[in-house]
Amino acid sequence: MKKFLILNTLVLFLLSFSVSSYASDERVIYNKHQSYTAVIEDVIDITDNGFRSLNYILTWNDNKIIVPANNLLVQKKKGEMLKFLVMWHELKTEEGSVKNLGFTALE
């Protein structure tokens, strides 16, 4: 449990560091993040040649989304609650701007 808390703290620190350092970039027009909780509707767990990808499917704002899991040591199951981060980023480009929406599991 202690390793789990340390890993979650590290992930949150890195996310906040990247957001704060990214926010100082003159190309950033908009940068926001907020945490949510939802029920896991399905789990996608793929292993290939020893490499693993773990993702959760859930509903957010009436849309099915895929949320990548950062912590492969703790796997949630279908029907369990998942806390996740939603990130909105808008960056200036030569053609105008690009708006990105991202998701990541927080547990």
Secondary structure, 3 states (H helix, E strand, C coil): CHHHHHHHHHHHHHHHHHHHHHHCCCCEEEEEEEEEEEECCEEEEEEECCEEEEEEEEEECCEEEEEECCCCCCCCCCCCEEEEEEEEEEEEECCEEEEEEEEEECC
